[in-house]
């Protein structure tokens, strides 16, 4: 028998936040506090992923989840990439770096990462940016690993269920970071999380749903649990946790009154994601094309240099709509406050 969310003493999931904030220590702390912590497999080599799963497991007796990005074909237009590079050049010069090469390929080690998961057998594996092939999900299920697929619409939910997902992460429009949309060239929908839960729950009543996106208070968590979710997934709420790997520039911006809005943009990575509005997004949001991960590679040197200079206006500051509620402290204390 695989894992059931009813086993959690705290109905909270620590969202996988690739690129720094998610650490083995954070995953372990969430699980140790009674929730389900996640190791973020995005932007990690297979060996790094294996090491982080092992590290998280060694720090808790609780369940550990792993998140993987589902590979997909390139949607980038070479002409638009060249035009965007011209617009990025002044920023690169400002930060004293060269633009990154717009190569295709980010998580090119998909088969190897699936092998790591099959070998180490975490409690749960979730997927973002699409649904794995039915045979891939069936293999994990045979190993007694619970599988979740992140969805942002009723259509995506139907695809995930048809492929054999055990459960769904229903991501609403208030979520921070990259939206989990299957088609990266389509702007994410704005249907409220509550409506998505109701629609998907009605269509797939026997499939457990984890609610995600814009949940920053105990009332928010209680609200989605009351609408049928088996757990609430929180990410932004954990960005200031002691155990998180959020960089200092990002941490400071989350509590800086200068930043008053979040925006959904593909300016940083070529894929739609929600973060704090800054000079980068105000300048480039309306002209940035889609093209993930090519644009992500192009802007990497700029973002790294901005963080090194502690300049919040040159880097991505991923955050959901509930970012004003974030507080520093131990992950266990943050979860306790959210559980009410």
N, C-alpha and C positions, 0 to 999 in steps of 0.2 A: 504494500500500500504506500503510495507517495504522500507527500506532505499535504496537509489541509490547513487553510487559514484559520480554522477554528482552534488550532493548536496555539496560536499566538495569545499571550496574556495581554498584550497591548495591540489593538488592531491598526497598526501603523507600519508602513513600508518606507524605508529610506530610499528615495529615488536614486538611481545610478546617475552620477554626474561626471561624465568623462572629461578629461582635460585638466584635472587637478583637484577639484573639490572632493571627489570620492576617494577615500583611502581605505586600506585594510582596517585601520584603527576605527574609522567611522562606521564601516560595515559591522565590525565586531561590536562596537558600542551600542548600535541600534538593536542588534540581535540580543545582546546581553541584557538590554533594558526591557525585553519582552516582545520586540517587534521583529521585522525581517529586514536585515541589512543587505546591501548589494555591493558587490565589487563591479566596477565599470570596466568592461573589456574594450571599449572603444579607444583607439589610439595607443593600444598596448600590443606588444609582440606576444606570440604564444607563450614564450618563456616568462615574460613579465606577468602575463595573466596567471600562469600557473603559480608563480611566486606569491602573487597577491592573494589568490584563493587560499594558499597554504598559510600565509601570514594571518589572514582573517580568521581562519578556522582555529589556529593555535591560540587565539585570544578570546574565544567564546565557545561555550557548549551549545549555543543556540543555532538556529538554521542560518545558512548563508546562501544568498542568491548571487547570480552572475548575469550581467547584461551584455548582449552582443549586438552590434550593428549588422543588419542583413545587407549583403552586397547588392548593388543594383547597377544598371548600365549608366553611362555618362549622359547627362542632359545638356552639357555645355555646348555653346556655339563659339567656335574658334574666333570668329570676327568680333563677337561681343566681348570675349575675354581680352582680346587685344585692345579694344576701346576702353575697357575697364582698367587695364594695366596703365594706360596713359593717364587716367584720372587718379590712379593710386601713386604714380611716380612722385608728385610733390610731397606726399606724406612720407614716402620712403626716404626722400632726401632730407626732410625735416628731422627724421629720427636716425639718420646716418646709416641706413641699411639698404640693401638691394632687395627688390621684390623676389619672393619665392617663385619657383618654376611651377606653372599651372599643370602639373602632371595629374593624370587620372590614376587612382589607386590610393587607398587609405588603409582600409582593413583588407589587404589583399591576401591575408592568411586565414580566410574563412574555414577551409577544411581543417587546417591545423588547430584552430581555436575550438572547433567542434570536437576534435580529438582530445584536447585538454579537458574539456567539459566531460566527455565520456569517460576519461581516465580518472579524474578527480571527483566526479559525481557530486557537485553541489546540490543542495536541497531543491533549489529552484533555478531555472534559467529563463530570463525574459529577453525579448527581441524588440528592436526598434528599427524603423524605416521599412518595415515589410514583414511578411509572414514567410518563414522557412518552408521548404518543400515538405509535403506530407510525410515522405519517407524519413526526412531528418527529424521531424517532431516525433514520429513513431519510434525511432531509434532511442531517443532520449526517454520517452515514456517507458519503453521496455527496460530501461535502466533505473526506473522508479524516480525519475527526475520530473518535477512538475514544470510544465511549460506555460509561459505567458507571452502574449503578443500585445504590443502597444497599438491601440487604434484611436483614430480621431473622428470616425464617422460610422454610421450604421453599415455602409457598404464595406468598409475595411473590416468591421467586426464579422460580417458574413464570410469574407474571404478567410480570415483567421480561423474561424470555427470550421469551415469546410476543409481547411488544411489539417485540422486536428489539434488546435490549441486547447490546453486544459482549462485555461482561464484567460481573461483579458484585462489589460490595464486601459481603462477608458480615460483618455487624456483630453481635458477640456481646454478652451482657448486661453485660459489664464495661466497656463503652465509656463515656467521659465525655461530657458535653453531651447534646444532644437525641438520643434514639433515632430511628432512621430509619423507624419503623413507618409503614406506609401509612395505617392507621386510627388517628387520634390519640385516639379515645375508648376504645381498648382498651389495657389495661396491657400493656407489653412482656413478651414471654416470657423465660423464664430458662434455656432450653436452652443448655448450654455451647457455646462457640465451636467446640471440636473436633468436637462432635456435629453442629452445623450444617454445618460444612465437609464432613463425611463424607456427610451426608444430601443436601446440595445437589450435591456432587460426583458422587455416585452417579446422581442424576437428570439432571444436565446435564454429563456428563463432558467435553464439548468446549468448555465455556465457561470462560474463565479466571476464577479466584476470587482476590480480594484479601481477606485476613483482617484484621479490625479488632476492637478492644475488649479492654482490659485487658492489652495487650502492653507490658511495661516493662523487659525484659531481653533479652540476646542469646539466652538459653535459650528465652524465650517466642517470639521471632522464629523461631529454628531449629525450634521445635516445630510452628508452623503451616506453615512451608515444607516440613517433612517430611511433613505431612498433605495436601500437594497444592496449597497456595496458591502463586500465582506471585509474590506480594509481601505484605508486612505493612504495614498502615496504622497510623501512630502519631500521636496528637494530644497527649495528656496529657504524654508524654515531651518534647514541644517547648514546653510552656507557659513554662518558665524560660529558653528560648533567648534569647541576646542579641538576635536579630533579631525575636523575637515581640513583639506589641503588648499582651501581658497586662498589665493595670493593676497598680500597686504593691500594692494591697490584696489582690488575688488571688494575686500572687506570694508575698507574705509568708505568707498562710494555708497555702499548699501545703507549707511547711516548719515551720509552727507546730505543736508537739506538742499544743496545745489541740484541734485538729481530728483526731479519731480514727476517723471513719467517713465513708463516702459513702452517699448515699441517692438513690433514684429518686423524683422528685417532679414534680408539675405546678403547684406553688405559685407559682413565679415567672412562668411563661409560659403556663400552660394546656395545655402539652404535656409529656409525660413526658421527663425529662432527669436525668442522674446528676451530682451534685456533692457537695461537702463538706457534711456536716450542720452546720447552724448554728441560731441562735435562730429565724430566719425559718422554716426548714423544721420545726423541732420544734413551733412554734406553729401553723403553718398547713397542714402537709402533709395531715393527716387531714380537713381541711374544704375544701380547695381543689378546685373543680370543673375539668373540662376546658374548654377554650375558647381555642384558639390562632388568631389572635394577639391576641384581645381582652384576655386577662389580661396578656399580655406588654406591651401598651400601658399597661394600668392600673398595673403595678408599675414601669414605666421611671423615673418621677421618684424613687421611693423608692430604687431601686437606684443611680441616679446620685448622689443625695444621700449615700447611705451610703459610696460610693467617695470622694466629695469629702471626707467626714469621716474617711476611713480606718477605717471600721467594717465588719469582715468579717461581722457578723451581720445586716446589712440588705441584702445583695446576693447574687446567684448566684455560686457558686464552682465552676464546672464542672470536673469531674475524674473520671477513670476509677478503677477499683479498684486500679490499679498506681501510684497517685499518690505513694506513699512512695518510689518509685525515682527520681523526677524530680531532675535536677541542672541547675544553671545552666551556661552556657557557650555557645560557638559551636554552631550547628546542625550543622555538619560534624562536630564532635567527638562530639556526642550520637549522631548517626547511626553514626559509626564504632564507638562502644561497643555499639550495638544490633546492628550487623552481625556483631560478634564477630571 
